[in-house]
Amino acid sequence: MQPMVNLALRAARNAGQDLVRRLDRFDSYQSTDQEKAKFIADCTIGLEKGIIFELKKSYPEHNFQGRETGFNQGDAKQPTWQICVIDDIANFRVGIPSIAITLCCLNGGKAEHAVVVNPMNGDEFTASKGRGSQLNNRRIRCSQLHSLSDAIVGYTQPMSFNESAFEQRQRIQSLMSQGQELRNIGSNALSLAYTAADRFQAALLADVDEYSLQAGGLIAREAGCLLADIQGKPSLSSPANLIVSNPKLLRSLVSGSAE
């Protein structure tokens, strides 16, 4: 494992342990909506700052972009770390243990190293460009299935109500009407990582933000997945509606979700 990935993994692991401790001490049943919102804000901002502080000790010249704390630029020529402490907030708010801490190191705008950790169950996904992906220090590869009939397809639903969101819902309904096995775990970052690890054989994801796209996307690609928009084009920008799978299933998903 690369030194930068080791450092990022250690920072994410420490933040995850802190997050679990905070959850154990917080009584959501006796808390008001305002208290829950403050607790979530304290977790996301505090833990994000903690990760950045830990990374800065080893790489003080690097740049840091937190989902909640914003962009902290040092030397523009140096790599940039993107940090998201809780993906998916909706799951976290109600206690569903499907959340991810994501870290990604970008060099020249391209993802070089990535970490996606679920602190609730100990899953630790890592990847470095050109060196493959791992889950808990074991190499992972995406599914080699050629037929959607044998696949479990992950998906997430769009939160908006524009035309793009309507079309995405239509694609999901089309797959459901064909009797495909679909699963929604909420977190886009974990859905990408699950596809990389062959837990999902493919995924149809909505509104994927930059943090999940960069970190989860690198893990998926290094495990042999292709990522494309819903027309099958490889160019993606956040927030993205995308398909991820091996090449054979990608073609089936592009055509099957459009029926």
Backbone as numpy.savetxt, mean C-alpha at the origin, in Angstrom:
# Nx Ny Nz CAx CAy CAz Cx Cy Cz
19.38 -8.35 2.39 18.54 -7.16 2.39 19.42 -5.91 2.39
19.06 -4.93 1.61 19.83 -3.70 1.49 19.82 -2.91 2.81
20.93 -2.20 3.13 20.99 -1.43 4.38 19.86 -0.42 4.52
19.48 0.25 3.42 18.41 1.24 3.50 17.08 0.58 3.80
16.86 -0.61 3.26 15.63 -1.34 3.56 15.62 -1.79 5.01
16.78 -2.26 5.51 16.88 -2.65 6.91 16.54 -1.50 7.84
17.06 -0.32 7.52 16.78 0.85 8.33 15.30 1.21 8.29
14.72 1.23 7.08 13.31 1.56 6.94 12.43 0.54 7.65
12.79 -0.74 7.55 12.01 -1.79 8.20 12.07 -1.63 9.71
13.23 -1.32 10.24 13.35 -1.13 11.69 12.51 0.06 12.15
12.53 1.15 11.38 11.72 2.33 11.73 10.23 2.01 11.67
9.80 1.29 10.63 8.40 0.92 10.50 7.98 -0.03 11.61
8.86 -0.97 11.95 8.55 -1.94 13.01 8.39 -1.23 14.36
9.28 -0.29 14.65 9.18 0.45 15.91 7.89 1.27 15.96
7.55 1.91 14.83 6.32 2.69 14.78 5.10 1.79 14.94
5.16 0.60 14.36 4.06 -0.34 14.47 3.85 -0.82 15.90
4.94 -1.09 16.59 4.84 -1.51 17.99 4.25 -0.39 18.85
4.67 0.84 18.58 4.13 1.99 19.29 2.64 2.15 19.00
2.26 1.96 17.74 0.86 2.08 17.35 -0.01 1.05 18.07
0.46 -0.18 18.15 -0.30 -1.23 18.83 -0.45 -0.91 20.31
0.62 -0.40 20.93 0.55 -0.02 22.35 -0.47 1.09 22.56
-0.48 2.07 21.66 -1.45 3.16 21.78 -2.88 2.63 21.65
-3.08 1.72 20.73 -4.41 1.14 20.55 -4.87 0.39 21.78
-3.95 -0.34 22.40 -4.29 -1.12 23.59 -4.73 -0.22 24.74
-4.15 0.99 24.79 -4.48 1.91 25.89 -5.71 2.76 25.61
-6.14 2.80 24.36 -7.25 3.68 23.97 -8.57 2.93 24.03
-9.54 3.48 24.75 -10.87 2.86 24.88 -11.81 3.51 23.88
-11.94 2.88 22.71 -12.77 3.47 21.66 -14.25 3.43 22.01
-14.66 2.47 22.82 -16.08 2.33 23.15 -16.58 3.48 24.03
-15.69 4.01 24.86 -16.07 5.09 25.76 -15.67 6.47 25.23
-15.19 6.52 23.99 -14.69 7.78 23.44 -15.70 8.41 22.49
-15.71 9.73 22.46 -16.55 10.46 21.52 -15.89 10.48 20.16
-16.66 10.88 19.14 -16.10 10.99 17.79 -14.94 11.99 17.77
-15.05 13.06 18.54 -13.98 14.06 18.60 -12.72 13.47 19.22
-12.88 12.66 20.26 -11.73 12.03 20.90 -11.08 11.01 19.98
-11.90 10.28 19.21 -11.35 9.33 18.25 -10.55 10.05 17.16
-11.09 11.17 16.67 -10.40 11.93 15.63 -9.06 12.46 16.15
-9.05 12.94 17.40 -7.80 13.44 17.98 -6.80 12.30 18.17
-7.28 11.14 18.56 -6.39 9.99 18.75 -5.74 9.59 17.43
-6.54 9.56 16.37 -6.01 9.20 15.05 -4.99 10.23 14.59
-5.31 11.51 14.77 -4.37 12.57 14.36 -3.07 12.48 15.14
-3.17 12.23 16.46 -1.96 12.10 17.28 -1.11 10.92 16.83
-1.76 9.81 16.49 -1.04 8.63 16.03 -0.32 8.90 14.71
-1.06 9.41 13.74 -0.48 9.59 12.40 0.65 10.61 12.41
0.43 11.75 13.05 1.45 12.80 13.05 2.63 12.41 13.94
2.35 11.91 15.13 3.43 11.57 16.06 4.32 10.45 15.55
3.71 9.39 15.03 4.50 8.25 14.56 5.24 8.60 13.26
4.62 9.43 12.44 5.30 9.86 11.21 6.56 10.66 11.55
6.44 11.56 12.50 7.60 12.33 12.93 8.68 11.42 13.52
8.24 10.38 14.24 9.18 9.44 14.83 9.97 8.68 13.78
9.29 8.25 12.71 9.97 7.55 11.62 10.97 8.47 10.93
10.55 9.70 10.65 11.44 10.66 9.99 12.67 10.94 10.86
12.46 11.09 12.16 13.58 11.33 13.08 14.57 10.17 13.03
14.05 8.94 13.00 14.91 7.76 12.98 15.69 7.67 11.67
15.03 7.96 10.55 15.71 7.92 9.26 16.76 9.03 9.14
16.44 10.20 9.70 17.35 11.35 9.60 18.67 11.11 10.33
18.64 10.27 11.35 19.87 10.00 12.09 20.93 9.36 11.20
20.47 8.54 10.24 21.39 7.89 9.31 21.55 8.64 8.00
20.49 9.35 7.58 20.52 10.05 6.29 20.04 11.49 6.46
20.82 12.33 7.15 20.38 13.70 7.42 20.22 14.56 6.17
20.92 14.17 5.09 20.86 14.98 3.87 19.68 14.61 2.98
18.95 13.54 3.31 17.83 13.11 2.47 16.61 14.01 2.66
15.66 13.85 1.75 14.39 14.57 1.82 13.32 13.64 2.39
12.30 14.23 3.03 11.26 13.43 3.67 9.89 14.01 3.37
9.00 13.13 2.92 7.64 13.55 2.57 6.66 12.67 3.35
6.03 13.26 4.36 5.05 12.54 5.16 3.65 12.85 4.69
2.80 11.85 4.75 1.42 12.07 4.31 0.74 13.15 5.14
1.04 13.19 6.45 0.42 14.17 7.34 1.33 15.35 7.64
2.64 15.13 7.65 3.56 16.20 8.05 4.11 17.00 6.88
3.80 16.56 5.65 4.21 17.33 4.48 5.64 17.06 4.04
6.14 17.94 3.17 7.44 17.75 2.53 8.51 18.52 3.28
9.56 17.80 3.67 10.70 18.40 4.38 11.92 18.23 3.50
12.24 19.24 2.72 13.30 19.11 1.71 14.65 19.52 2.26
15.64 18.67 2.00 17.03 19.01 2.29 17.72 19.33 0.99
18.54 18.41 0.51 19.23 18.57 -0.77 18.35 17.95 -1.86
17.93 18.76 -2.83 17.02 18.28 -3.87 17.62 17.15 -4.70
18.94 17.03 -4.72 19.59 15.97 -5.49 19.62 14.64 -4.74
19.28 14.68 -3.46 19.32 13.47 -2.64 17.99 12.71 -2.74
17.98 11.43 -2.36 16.73 10.65 -2.39 15.66 11.24 -1.47
14.42 10.89 -1.76 13.27 11.34 -0.97 12.57 10.12 -0.37
12.30 10.18 0.92 11.54 9.14 1.61 10.07 9.55 1.71
9.19 8.69 1.29 7.76 8.90 1.45 7.26 8.01 2.59
6.50 8.61 3.52 6.07 7.88 4.70 4.57 8.05 4.90
3.89 6.93 5.08 2.47 6.93 5.46 2.32 5.96 6.62
1.80 6.44 7.74 1.74 5.62 8.95 0.52 4.71 8.98
-0.61 5.17 8.48 -1.81 4.33 8.55 -2.53 4.33 7.21
-2.48 3.22 6.53 -3.29 2.97 5.34 -4.03 1.64 5.62
-5.22 1.65 5.97 -6.32 2.50 5.64 -6.92 3.09 6.92
-7.14 4.42 6.93 -7.67 5.11 8.10 -9.05 4.57 8.48
-9.89 4.27 7.49 -11.24 3.77 7.79 -11.18 2.46 8.57
-10.28 1.56 8.18 -10.11 0.31 8.92 -9.62 0.59 10.34
-8.65 1.47 10.46 -8.08 1.80 11.76 -9.12 2.39 12.69
-9.98 3.23 12.14 -10.97 3.93 12.96 -11.92 2.96 13.66
-12.24 1.85 13.00 -13.21 0.91 13.58 -12.55 -0.37 14.09
-11.22 -0.43 14.04 -10.53 -1.56 14.63 -10.36 -2.77 13.74
-10.54 -2.63 12.43 -10.29 -3.74 11.52 -8.78 -3.88 11.35
-8.20 -5.05 11.64 -6.74 -5.19 11.66 -6.11 -5.36 10.29
-6.52 -4.53 9.35 -5.97 -4.56 8.00 -5.49 -3.16 7.66
-4.33 -2.81 8.22 -3.75 -1.48 8.01 -2.27 -1.65 7.68
-1.69 -0.62 7.11 -0.29 -0.72 6.69 0.47 0.55 7.02
1.72 0.38 7.41 2.70 1.46 7.48 3.57 1.33 6.24
3.67 2.38 5.45 4.43 2.29 4.20 5.58 3.29 4.20
6.73 2.83 3.73 7.89 3.68 3.50 8.44 3.36 2.13
8.82 4.41 1.40 9.41 4.21 0.08 10.50 5.24 -0.15
11.63 4.78 -0.62 12.75 5.67 -0.94 12.78 5.89 -2.45
12.61 7.15 -2.86 12.62 7.51 -4.27 13.95 8.15 -4.63
14.49 7.75 -5.78 15.71 8.35 -6.29 15.43 8.81 -7.71
15.48 10.11 -7.94 15.12 10.65 -9.25 13.66 10.42 -9.58
12.82 10.36 -8.56 11.39 10.15 -8.76 11.01 8.69 -8.94
11.96 7.77 -8.93 11.70 6.34 -9.11 11.89 5.60 -7.79
10.98 4.67 -7.51 11.06 3.90 -6.28 12.26 2.96 -6.30
13.10 3.06 -5.29 14.30 2.21 -5.17 14.14 1.15 -4.08
13.53 1.54 -2.97 13.35 0.64 -1.83 11.96 0.87 -1.26
11.34 -0.19 -0.75 9.99 -0.06 -0.21 9.78 -1.03 0.94
8.97 -0.57 1.90 8.57 -1.38 3.04 7.07 -1.17 3.26
6.34 -2.27 3.41 4.92 -2.22 3.78 4.74 -3.19 4.94
4.34 -2.65 6.09 4.23 -3.45 7.31 2.80 -3.37 7.85
2.23 -4.52 8.19 0.97 -4.55 8.92 1.30 -4.84 10.38
1.24 -3.81 11.25 1.65 -4.01 12.64 0.69 -4.89 13.43
-0.50 -5.13 12.89 -1.49 -5.91 13.61 -1.24 -7.41 13.53
-0.57 -7.87 12.49 -0.31 -9.32 12.38 1.16 -9.66 12.11
2.01 -8.62 12.01 3.44 -8.88 11.86 3.91 -9.11 10.44
3.05 -8.96 9.44 3.49 -9.09 8.05 4.43 -7.94 7.69
5.60 -8.27 7.13 6.58 -7.27 6.74 7.01 -7.53 5.29
6.51 -6.71 4.37 6.84 -6.82 2.96 7.96 -5.82 2.64
8.97 -6.27 1.92 10.08 -5.40 1.55 10.48 -5.64 0.10
11.09 -4.64 -0.51 11.59 -4.79 -1.88 12.67 -3.75 -2.15
13.62 -4.12 -2.99 14.60 -3.19 -3.55 14.63 -3.39 -5.05
14.74 -2.31 -5.79 14.69 -2.39 -7.24 15.76 -3.33 -7.78
15.31 -4.30 -8.57 16.23 -5.26 -9.18 16.63 -6.40 -8.28
16.11 -6.45 -7.04 16.52 -7.48 -6.09 15.36 -8.31 -5.57
14.17 -8.13 -6.14 13.04 -8.95 -5.75 12.32 -8.45 -4.51
11.26 -9.16 -4.15 10.43 -8.81 -2.99 10.45 -9.93 -1.96
10.24 -9.55 -0.72 10.23 -10.51 0.37 9.06 -10.27 1.31
8.59 -11.34 1.91 7.63 -11.28 3.01 8.26 -11.99 4.19
8.51 -11.23 5.26 9.14 -11.79 6.47 10.42 -12.54 6.12
11.24 -11.89 5.28 12.57 -12.39 4.88 12.53 -13.60 3.96
11.39 -13.90 3.38 11.30 -14.98 2.40 10.88 -14.42 1.05
11.54 -14.87 0.00 11.27 -14.37 -1.34 9.84 -14.71 -1.75
9.17 -13.77 -2.38 7.80 -13.99 -2.85 7.72 -13.74 -4.35
6.78 -14.43 -4.98 6.48 -14.25 -6.39 4.97 -14.22 -6.57
4.53 -13.50 -7.58 3.10 -13.42 -7.83 2.58 -14.72 -8.42
1.27 -14.85 -8.49 0.64 -16.04 -9.03 0.99 -16.25 -10.50
0.99 -17.51 -10.91 1.20 -17.84 -12.31 -0.08 -18.34 -12.97
-1.22 -18.12 -12.31 -2.50 -18.55 -12.88 -2.77 -17.88 -14.22
-3.45 -18.61 -15.11 -3.83 -18.07 -16.42 -5.32 -17.84 -16.54
-6.10 -18.29 -15.54 -7.55 -18.20 -15.65 -8.13 -17.48 -14.44
-9.02 -16.53 -14.71 -9.69 -15.81 -13.62 -10.60 -16.71 -12.81
-11.07 -17.80 -13.40 -11.99 -18.69 -12.70 -11.35 -19.32 -11.47
-10.03 -19.40 -11.44 -9.32 -19.99 -10.31 -8.72 -18.94 -9.38
-8.98 -17.67 -9.65 -8.30 -16.58 -8.94 -9.18 -15.95 -7.87
-8.53 -15.45 -6.83 -9.17 -14.53 -5.88 -8.69 -13.13 -6.25
-9.63 -12.26 -6.54 -9.31 -10.91 -7.00 -9.59 -9.92 -5.87
-8.55 -9.22 -5.43 -8.74 -8.17 -4.45 -9.31 -6.92 -5.11
-10.01 -6.13 -4.34 -10.52 -4.87 -4.90 -10.73 -3.86 -3.79
-10.74 -2.59 -4.15 -11.17 -1.53 -3.25 -12.14 -0.65 -4.01
-13.04 -0.04 -3.27 -14.08 0.77 -3.90 -13.70 2.25 -3.87
-14.05 2.98 -4.92 -13.79 4.43 -4.92 -14.67 5.14 -3.91
-14.13 6.20 -3.32 -14.88 6.96 -2.32 -15.64 8.13 -2.93
-15.26 8.53 -4.14 -15.89 9.68 -4.77 -17.12 9.25 -5.59
-17.76 10.23 -6.21 -18.97 9.95 -6.99 -18.90 10.57 -8.39
-17.68 10.72 -8.89 -17.52 11.26 -10.23 -17.66 10.14 -11.27
-17.45 10.51 -12.53 -17.63 9.53 -13.61 -16.64 8.38 -13.50
-15.39 8.70 -13.15 -14.38 7.66 -13.01 -14.75 6.66 -11.92
-15.28 7.18 -10.80 -15.69 6.31 -9.70 -16.86 5.43 -10.11
-17.79 6.01 -10.86 -18.94 5.22 -11.34 -18.47 4.08 -12.23
-17.54 4.38 -13.13 -17.02 3.34 -14.04 -16.29 2.24 -13.26
-15.57 2.64 -12.20 -14.86 1.65 -11.40 -15.84 0.71 -10.70
-16.92 1.28 -10.18 -17.95 0.44 -9.54 -18.59 -0.50 -10.55
-18.77 -0.02 -11.76 -19.34 -0.87 -12.81 -18.42 -2.05 -13.11
-17.12 -1.82 -13.11 -16.16 -2.90 -13.37 -16.20 -3.95 -12.26
-16.29 -3.48 -11.02 -16.36 -4.42 -9.90 -17.64 -5.25 -9.98
-18.75 -4.59 -10.29 -20.03 -5.30 -10.41 -20.00 -6.29 -11.56
-19.30 -5.94 -12.64 -19.20 -6.84 -13.78 -18.48 -8.13 -13.38
-17.39 -8.01 -12.62 -16.68 -9.20 -12.16 -17.53 -10.02 -11.20
-18.28 -9.34 -10.34 -19.16 -10.06 -9.41 -20.24 -10.82 -10.15
-20.79 -10.19 -11.17 -21.86 -10.83 -11.93 -21.38 -12.06 -12.70
-20.07 -12.13 -12.95 -19.48 -13.29 -13.63 -19.12 -14.41 -12.65
-19.39 -14.17 -11.36 -19.12 -15.19 -10.36 -17.68 -15.27 -9.92
-16.90 -14.20 -10.14 -15.50 -14.21 -9.72 -15.40 -14.07 -8.20
-14.36 -14.65 -7.63 -14.09 -14.53 -6.19 -13.43 -13.19 -5.92
-14.11 -12.29 -5.21 -13.58 -10.97 -4.92 -13.44 -10.77 -3.41
-12.39 -10.04 -3.00 -12.15 -9.73 -1.59 -11.75 -8.26 -1.47
-12.29 -7.58 -0.47 -11.95 -6.19 -0.21 -11.38 -6.08 1.20
-10.08 -5.81 1.32 -9.47 -5.66 2.65 -9.26 -4.19 3.00
-9.65 -3.29 2.12 -9.61 -1.87 2.44 -8.31 -1.16 2.09
-7.19 -1.69 2.50 -5.90 -1.02 2.29 -5.37 -1.31 0.89
-5.14 -0.25 0.11 -4.55 -0.43 -1.22 -3.12 -0.95 -1.14
-2.35 -0.45 -0.17 -0.96 -0.88 -0.02 -0.89 -2.38 0.26
-1.74 -2.86 1.18 -1.75 -4.29 1.48 -2.29 -5.11 0.32
-3.25 -4.58 -0.40 -3.79 -5.31 -1.56 -2.71 -5.53 -2.62
-1.88 -4.52 -2.85 -0.76 -4.67 -3.78 0.24 -5.70 -3.26
0.54 -5.63 -1.97 1.49 -6.58 -1.38 0.93 -8.00 -1.39
-0.37 -8.14 -1.13 -1.00 -9.47 -1.16 -0.94 -10.08 -2.55
-1.09 -9.24 -3.56 -0.99 -9.75 -4.94 0.44 -10.19 -5.23
1.40 -9.46 -4.72 2.80 -9.84 -4.89 3.08 -11.19 -4.24
2.44 -11.45 -3.10 2.70 -12.68 -2.34 1.77 -13.82 -2.72
0.96 -13.65 -3.78 0.04 -14.70 -4.25 -1.06 -15.01 -3.25
-1.36 -14.07 -2.34 -2.55 -14.21 -1.51 -3.77 -13.82 -2.34
-3.63 -12.74 -3.08 -4.54 -12.42 -4.17 -3.83 -12.78 -5.47
-4.57 -13.27 -6.44 -3.96 -13.55 -7.73 -4.03 -12.34 -8.66
-4.86 -11.38 -8.29 -4.98 -10.13 -9.03 -5.72 -9.14 -8.14
-5.70 -7.87 -8.53 -6.44 -6.87 -7.75 -6.88 -5.73 -8.67
-8.07 -5.23 -8.38 -8.66 -4.08 -9.07 -8.85 -3.01 -8.02
-8.01 -1.96 -8.06 -7.94 -1.01 -6.96 -8.34 0.39 -7.38
-8.94 1.11 -6.45 -9.45 2.45 -6.75 -8.78 3.50 -5.88
-8.57 4.67 -6.46 -8.05 5.84 -5.74 -6.76 5.53 -4.98
-5.83 4.87 -5.65 -4.56 4.52 -5.02 -3.70 5.77 -4.92
-3.37 6.19 -3.70 -2.59 7.41 -3.53 -1.11 7.17 -3.83
-0.35 8.25 -3.82 1.06 8.17 -4.22 1.86 7.26 -3.29
1.53 7.26 -2.01 2.29 6.49 -1.03 2.11 4.99 -1.25
0.87 4.57 -1.45 0.61 3.16 -1.72 1.10 2.76 -3.10
0.95 3.66 -4.07 1.36 3.36 -5.45 2.86 3.13 -5.54
3.64 3.96 -4.88 5.09 3.83 -4.95 5.59 2.62 -4.16
5.18 2.51 -2.90 5.69 1.43 -2.05 5.11 0.08 -2.46
3.78 0.00 -2.53 3.14 -1.26 -2.92 3.43 -1.63 -4.35
3.55 -0.62 -5.21 3.84 -0.88 -6.62 5.21 -1.51 -6.82
6.23 -1.03 -6.08 7.56 -1.61 -6.21 7.57 -3.06 -5.73
6.90 -3.33 -4.61 6.84 -4.70 -4.10 6.15 -5.61 -5.10
5.06 -5.13 -5.71 4.34 -5.94 -6.69 5.19 -6.19 -7.94
5.82 -5.16 -8.46 6.62 -5.32 -9.67 7.81 -6.26 -9.44
8.46 -6.11 -8.31 9.63 -6.95 -8.02 9.23 -8.41 -7.79
7.94 -8.65 -7.54 7.45 -10.03 -7.41 6.93 -10.59 -8.73
7.05 -9.81 -9.81 6.65 -10.29 -11.13 5.31 -9.78 -11.62
4.68 -8.87 -10.88 3.37 -8.34 -11.29 3.53 -7.23 -12.33
2.47 -7.05 -13.11 2.33 -5.87 -13.95 1.27 -4.97 -13.36
1.48 -3.66 -13.43 0.50 -2.68 -13.01 0.07 -1.88 -14.23
-1.23 -1.65 -14.34 -1.74 -0.90 -15.49 -3.03 -0.20 -15.09
-3.39 0.83 -15.86 -4.69 1.44 -15.63 -5.78 0.53 -16.17
-7.01 0.93 -16.04 -8.12 0.03 -16.37 -8.25 -0.25 -17.87
-7.56 0.51 -18.71 -7.49 0.20 -20.14 -6.30 -0.69 -20.48
-5.48 -1.00 -19.48 -4.31 -1.85 -19.71 -3.05 -1.08 -20.02
-3.08 0.26 -19.89 -1.89 1.08 -20.19 -1.01 1.17 -18.94
0.32 1.06 -19.12 1.21 1.00 -17.96 1.47 2.33 -17.27
1.13 3.44 -17.88 1.40 4.74 -17.27 0.37 5.02 -16.18
0.85 5.29 -14.96 -0.04 5.50 -13.82 0.36 6.76 -13.08
-0.63 7.48 -12.60 -0.37 8.62 -11.72 -1.46 8.63 -10.66
-1.10 9.05 -9.47 -2.05 9.03 -8.35 -2.98 10.25 -8.41
-4.22 10.08 -7.90 -4.85 8.84 -7.43 -5.22 7.96 -8.62
-4.84 6.70 -8.54 -4.96 5.80 -9.69 -6.03 4.74 -9.48
-6.79 4.47 -10.53 -7.60 3.26 -10.61 -6.77 2.27 -11.43
-6.42 1.15 -10.84 -5.46 0.28 -11.51 -5.79 -1.19 -11.36
-5.15 -1.97 -12.20 -5.20 -3.43 -12.16 -3.78 -3.93 -11.93
-3.64 -4.94 -11.08 -2.33 -5.54 -10.84 -2.49 -7.06 -10.85
-1.61 -7.73 -11.59 -1.63 -9.19 -11.68 -0.45 -9.63 -12.53
-0.38 -10.93 -12.82 0.60 -11.40 -13.81 0.10 -11.03 -15.21
0.94 -11.11 -16.24 0.53 -10.65 -17.58 -0.70 -11.35 -18.14
-0.84 -12.66 -17.91 -1.98 -13.39 -18.46 -3.30 -12.91 -17.85
-3.33 -12.81 -16.53 -4.56 -12.38 -15.87 -4.86 -10.91 -16.12
-3.83 -10.12 -16.36 -4.05 -8.70 -16.63 -4.92 -8.52 -17.86
-4.62 -9.28 -18.91 -5.43 -9.17 -20.13 -6.87 -9.61 -19.86
-7.04 -10.68 -19.09 -8.38 -11.17 -18.77 -9.16 -10.15 -17.95
-8.47 -9.49 -17.02 -9.13 -8.50 -16.18 -9.54 -7.27 -16.97
-8.67 -6.83 -17.86 -9.00 -5.65 -18.68 -10.25 -5.92 -19.51
-10.33 -7.10 -20.12 -11.49 -7.42 -20.95 -12.68 -7.84 -20.11
-12.44 -8.61 -19.03 -13.54 -9.13 -18.23 -14.24 -8.07 -17.42
-13.49 -7.09 -16.90 -14.12 -6.05 -16.08 -14.86 -5.03 -16.93
-14.63 -5.07 -18.25 -15.31 -4.12 -19.14 -16.60 -4.69 -19.69
-16.88 -5.96 -19.44 -18.08 -6.59 -20.02 -19.34 -6.12 -19.32
